[in-house]
Amino acid sequence: MQAAKIGIHWNLGKGDKVRFWEDQWLGNTSLAILYWPLYVINEQQGKSVREVWDGENLMLTFRRTVSEQGMNLWWELVNLMSEVTLSKEEDQIIWAYISSRKYLVQSLYAIVNFRGISPVFISSIWKLHIPPRVQFFLWLLFKNKLLTRNNLAKRRTVNDNTCLLCSEKESINHLFF
């Protein structure tokens, strides 16, 4: 099974580009993850939605008999698919991380750079109703000025710049994110 593409969701049209099991097109995750017991014994892995769904019938076959639990999942999947209709439009990729739903390198960079954590705006730190020492700590954290080993190494020689707990290079991102 191919890895899920982070941030990509398909808007179903004809169904000829969207992989039925592997792509995220129905709900918040792929059908392979939701219906794993059916996916692993299914013979149509990698097939498009159009190849396995004609608008009325779900055309899937399995390598072996399906257990009672598998049959319950099967009927749940059939019920879910009964609400899906194919159209004459092309399938479209939707980028989930910005409101315009168009892919921008800048939006991917923001996700990768902050590991999915939205940056805190420095002015909002001072508006929080918390002790001033905590505000100051958050401000230092935001500015990358806390005395982690990599920041100390900028000022003087540090013999060992690894984390005491896991031996990775100690930095603000490592310690807090």
C-alpha positions as YAML, in Angstrom:
chain: A
units: angstrom
residues:
- id: 1
  name: MET
  ca: [0.00, 0.00, 0.00]
- id: 2
  name: GLN
  ca: [1.36, 3.43, -0.90]
- id: 3
  name: ALA
  ca: [1.82, 5.97, 1.85]
- id: 4
  name: ALA
  ca: [-0.97, 8.48, 2.31]
- id: 5
  name: LYS
  ca: [-0.21, 11.86, 0.86]
- id: 6
  name: ILE
  ca: [-0.43, 14.34, 3.70]
- id: 7
  name: GLY
  ca: [-2.79, 17.24, 3.13]
- id: 8
  name: ILE
  ca: [-4.30, 15.85, -0.07]
- id: 9
  name: HIS
  ca: [-7.97, 15.02, -0.35]
- id: 10
  name: TRP
  ca: [-9.79, 14.08, -3.55]
- id: 11
  name: ASN
  ca: [-13.01, 15.63, -4.74]
- id: 12
  name: LEU
  ca: [-14.73, 12.80, -6.61]
- id: 13
  name: GLY
  ca: [-15.94, 13.35, -10.15]
- id: 14
  name: LYS
  ca: [-15.72, 10.53, -12.72]
- id: 15
  name: GLY
  ca: [-13.75, 8.40, -10.29]
- id: 16
  name: ASP
  ca: [-11.12, 7.30, -12.80]
- id: 17
  name: LYS
  ca: [-8.14, 8.98, -11.05]
- id: 18
  name: VAL
  ca: [-9.07, 8.27, -7.44]
- id: 19
  name: ARG
  ca: [-7.96, 4.93, -6.01]
- id: 20
  name: PHE
  ca: [-10.91, 3.35, -4.19]
- id: 21
  name: TRP
  ca: [-9.05, 1.93, -1.18]
- id: 22
  name: GLU
  ca: [-5.86, 3.95, -0.93]
- id: 23
  name: ASP
  ca: [-6.79, 7.59, -1.59]
- id: 24
  name: GLN
  ca: [-8.54, 9.91, 0.82]
- id: 25
  name: TRP
  ca: [-11.77, 10.82, -0.92]
- id: 26
  name: LEU
  ca: [-14.57, 9.77, 1.41]
- id: 27
  name: GLY
  ca: [-14.25, 11.06, 4.96]
- id: 28
  name: ASN
  ca: [-11.06, 11.95, 6.80]
- id: 29
  name: THR
  ca: [-8.98, 8.90, 5.97]
- id: 30
  name: SER
  ca: [-8.63, 6.24, 3.29]
- id: 31
  name: LEU
  ca: [-11.05, 3.31, 3.08]
- id: 32
  name: ALA
  ca: [-8.06, 0.95, 3.42]
- id: 33
  name: ILE
  ca: [-7.51, 2.23, 6.94]
- id: 34
  name: LEU
  ca: [-11.19, 2.31, 7.89]
- id: 35
  name: TYR
  ca: [-11.91, -1.16, 6.49]
- id: 36
  name: TRP
  ca: [-8.52, -2.82, 6.94]
- id: 37
  name: PRO
  ca: [-9.86, -6.39, 7.42]
- id: 38
  name: LEU
  ca: [-11.59, -6.13, 4.02]
- id: 39
  name: TYR
  ca: [-8.69, -4.34, 2.33]
- id: 40
  name: VAL
  ca: [-6.09, -7.01, 3.12]
- id: 41
  name: ILE
  ca: [-8.14, -9.83, 1.55]
- id: 42
  name: ASN
  ca: [-9.47, -7.75, -1.35]
- id: 43
  name: GLU
  ca: [-8.38, -8.42, -4.95]
- id: 44
  name: GLN
  ca: [-8.99, -4.88, -6.23]
- id: 45
  name: GLN
  ca: [-6.22, -3.04, -4.40]
- id: 46
  name: GLY
  ca: [-5.01, -0.04, -6.39]
- id: 47
  name: LYS
  ca: [-8.14, 0.10, -8.56]
- id: 48
  name: SER
  ca: [-9.99, 3.35, -9.20]
- id: 49
  name: VAL
  ca: [-13.41, 4.18, -7.79]
- id: 50
  name: ARG
  ca: [-14.92, 3.86, -11.28]
- id: 51
  name: GLU
  ca: [-13.50, 0.34, -11.65]
- id: 52
  name: VAL
  ca: [-15.20, -0.93, -8.49]
- id: 53
  name: TRP
  ca: [-18.33, 1.27, -8.24]
- id: 54
  name: ASP
  ca: [-20.83, 1.71, -11.08]
- id: 55
  name: GLY
  ca: [-23.20, 3.92, -9.09]
- id: 56
  name: GLU
  ca: [-25.33, 1.01, -7.89]
- id: 57
  name: ASN
  ca: [-23.11, -2.01, -7.27]
- id: 58
  name: LEU
  ca: [-19.87, -2.41, -5.39]
- id: 59
  name: MET
  ca: [-17.80, -4.82, -7.50]
- id: 60
  name: LEU
  ca: [-15.23, -6.17, -5.08]
- id: 61
  name: THR
  ca: [-13.97, -9.72, -4.77]
- id: 62
  name: PHE
  ca: [-12.05, -11.34, -1.95]
- id: 63
  name: ARG
  ca: [-9.30, -13.98, -1.85]
- id: 64
  name: ARG
  ca: [-11.04, -15.96, 0.87]
- id: 65
  name: THR
  ca: [-14.34, -16.07, 2.70]
- id: 66
  name: VAL
  ca: [-15.23, -13.10, 4.81]
- id: 67
  name: SER
  ca: [-15.77, -13.55, 8.56]
- id: 68
  name: GLU
  ca: [-18.91, -12.41, 10.35]
- id: 69
  name: GLN
  ca: [-17.12, -9.26, 11.51]
- id: 70
  name: GLY
  ca: [-15.95, -8.75, 7.91]
- id: 71
  name: MET
  ca: [-19.52, -9.09, 6.67]
- id: 72
  name: ASN
  ca: [-20.64, -6.38, 9.10]
- id: 73
  name: LEU
  ca: [-17.89, -4.15, 7.72]
- id: 74
  name: TRP
  ca: [-18.95, -5.09, 4.18]
- id: 75
  name: TRP
  ca: [-22.56, -4.00, 4.76]
- id: 76
  name: GLU
  ca: [-21.35, -0.81, 6.38]
- id: 77
  name: LEU
  ca: [-19.19, -0.10, 3.30]
- id: 78
  name: VAL
  ca: [-22.06, -0.92, 0.91]
- id: 79
  name: ASN
  ca: [-24.32, 1.44, 2.86]
- id: 80
  name: LEU
  ca: [-21.68, 4.16, 2.75]
- id: 81
  name: MET
  ca: [-21.19, 3.73, -1.00]
- id: 82
  name: SER
  ca: [-24.94, 3.94, -1.68]
- id: 83
  name: GLU
  ca: [-24.62, 7.69, -1.03]
- id: 84
  name: VAL
  ca: [-21.80, 8.16, -3.56]
- id: 85
  name: THR
  ca: [-22.61, 9.34, -7.07]
- id: 86
  name: LEU
  ca: [-20.18, 9.69, -9.94]
- id: 87
  name: SER
  ca: [-20.39, 12.70, -12.25]
- id: 88
  name: LYS
  ca: [-18.98, 13.69, -15.65]
- id: 89
  name: GLU
  ca: [-16.49, 16.13, -14.09]
- id: 90
  name: GLU
  ca: [-12.81, 15.34, -13.60]
- id: 91
  name: ASP
  ca: [-11.55, 14.22, -10.20]
- id: 92
  name: GLN
  ca: [-9.83, 17.10, -8.41]
- id: 93
  name: ILE
  ca: [-7.11, 17.21, -5.79]
- id: 94
  name: ILE
  ca: [-7.85, 19.44, -2.83]
- id: 95
  name: TRP
  ca: [-5.07, 20.82, -0.60]
- id: 96
  name: ALA
  ca: [-6.43, 20.66, 2.94]
- id: 97
  name: TYR
  ca: [-4.09, 23.10, 4.69]
- id: 98
  name: ILE
  ca: [-5.31, 26.44, 3.34]
- id: 99
  name: SER
  ca: [-8.77, 27.85, 2.77]
- id: 100
  name: SER
  ca: [-8.32, 28.39, -0.99]
- id: 101
  name: ARG
  ca: [-7.73, 24.60, -1.26]
- id: 102
  name: LYS
  ca: [-4.99, 25.25, -3.85]
- id: 103
  name: TYR
  ca: [-1.51, 23.87, -3.24]
- id: 104
  name: LEU
  ca: [1.14, 26.47, -2.42]
- id: 105
  name: VAL
  ca: [4.75, 25.68, -1.58]
- id: 106
  name: GLN
  ca: [4.50, 28.30, 1.18]
- id: 107
  name: SER
  ca: [1.70, 26.34, 2.89]
- id: 108
  name: LEU
  ca: [3.67, 23.08, 2.75]
- id: 109
  name: TYR
  ca: [6.75, 24.84, 4.12]
- id: 110
  name: ALA
  ca: [4.71, 26.17, 7.05]
- id: 111
  name: ILE
  ca: [3.51, 22.64, 7.88]
- id: 112
  name: VAL
  ca: [6.96, 21.05, 7.53]
- id: 113
  name: ASN
  ca: [8.80, 23.85, 9.30]
- id: 114
  name: PHE
  ca: [6.49, 23.90, 12.31]
- id: 115
  name: ARG
  ca: [5.66, 20.17, 12.17]
- id: 116
  name: GLY
  ca: [1.98, 20.97, 11.93]
- id: 117
  name: ILE
  ca: [2.05, 23.47, 14.78]
- id: 118
  name: SER
  ca: [0.83, 26.94, 13.91]
- id: 119
  name: PRO
  ca: [3.28, 29.65, 14.93]
- id: 120
  name: VAL
  ca: [2.28, 31.78, 17.90]
- id: 121
  name: PHE
  ca: [2.09, 35.48, 17.21]
- id: 122
  name: ILE
  ca: [4.35, 37.24, 19.65]
- id: 123
  name: SER
  ca: [1.86, 40.01, 20.44]
- id: 124
  name: SER
  ca: [-0.69, 37.46, 21.69]
- id: 125
  name: ILE
  ca: [1.74, 36.21, 24.34]
- id: 126
  name: TRP
  ca: [1.57, 39.52, 26.20]
- id: 127
  name: LYS
  ca: [-2.25, 39.45, 26.19]
- id: 128
  name: LEU
  ca: [-2.45, 36.13, 28.04]
- id: 129
  name: HIS
  ca: [-3.50, 36.23, 31.68]
- id: 130
  name: ILE
  ca: [-0.54, 34.27, 33.01]
- id: 131
  name: PRO
  ca: [2.38, 35.15, 35.29]
- id: 132
  name: PRO
  ca: [4.95, 37.47, 33.68]
- id: 133
  name: ARG
  ca: [7.72, 34.87, 34.07]
- id: 134
  name: VAL
  ca: [5.69, 32.45, 31.90]
- id: 135
  name: GLN
  ca: [5.09, 35.20, 29.33]
- id: 136
  name: PHE
  ca: [8.82, 35.88, 29.26]
- id: 137
  name: PHE
  ca: [9.60, 32.17, 28.90]
- id: 138
  name: LEU
  ca: [7.17, 31.88, 25.96]
- id: 139
  name: TRP
  ca: [8.70, 34.97, 24.38]
- id: 140
  name: LEU
  ca: [12.20, 33.44, 24.66]
- id: 141
  name: LEU
  ca: [10.84, 30.17, 23.26]
- id: 142
  name: PHE
  ca: [9.28, 31.95, 20.28]
- id: 143
  name: LYS
  ca: [12.47, 33.91, 19.58]
- id: 144
  name: ASN
  ca: [14.65, 30.75, 19.86]
- id: 145
  name: LYS
  ca: [16.64, 32.32, 22.70]
- id: 146
  name: LEU
  ca: [16.28, 29.69, 25.41]
- id: 147
  name: LEU
  ca: [19.60, 28.31, 26.55]
- id: 148
  name: THR
  ca: [19.44, 24.93, 24.90]
- id: 149
  name: ARG
  ca: [22.74, 23.31, 24.04]
- id: 150
  name: ASN
  ca: [22.66, 24.39, 20.40]
- id: 151
  name: ASN
  ca: [22.05, 28.03, 21.46]
- id: 152
  name: LEU
  ca: [24.82, 27.83, 24.07]
- id: 153
  name: ALA
  ca: [27.16, 26.53, 21.35]
- id: 154
  name: LYS
  ca: [26.64, 29.81, 19.47]
- id: 155
  name: ARG
  ca: [28.08, 31.72, 22.45]
- id: 156
  name: ARG
  ca: [30.81, 29.40, 23.71]
- id: 157
  name: THR
  ca: [32.29, 25.97, 23.22]
- id: 158
  name: VAL
  ca: [29.99, 23.14, 24.25]
- id: 159
  name: ASN
  ca: [31.64, 19.72, 24.41]
- id: 160
  name: ASP
  ca: [28.44, 17.72, 24.13]
- id: 161
  name: ASN
  ca: [25.39, 19.26, 22.39]
- id: 162
  name: THR
  ca: [23.19, 16.16, 22.61]
- id: 163
  name: CYS
  ca: [20.05, 15.74, 24.68]
- id: 164
  name: LEU
  ca: [20.56, 14.00, 28.01]
- id: 165
  name: LEU
  ca: [17.48, 11.82, 27.47]
- id: 166
  name: CYS
  ca: [17.83, 10.55, 23.92]
- id: 167
  name: SER
  ca: [21.21, 11.62, 22.46]
- id: 168
  name: GLU
  ca: [19.70, 13.72, 19.65]
- id: 169
  name: LYS
  ca: [20.98, 17.24, 19.06]
- id: 170
  name: GLU
  ca: [19.35, 19.41, 21.73]
- id: 171
  name: SER
  ca: [17.37, 22.33, 20.34]
- id: 172
  name: ILE
  ca: [14.11, 24.13, 21.07]
- id: 173
  name: ASN
  ca: [12.25, 22.10, 18.44]
- id: 174
  name: HIS
  ca: [13.62, 18.88, 19.89]
- id: 175
  name: LEU
  ca: [12.74, 19.72, 23.49]
- id: 176
  name: PHE
  ca: [9.33, 21.32, 23.01]
- id: 177
  name: PHE
  ca: [7.88, 20.02, 19.73]
...
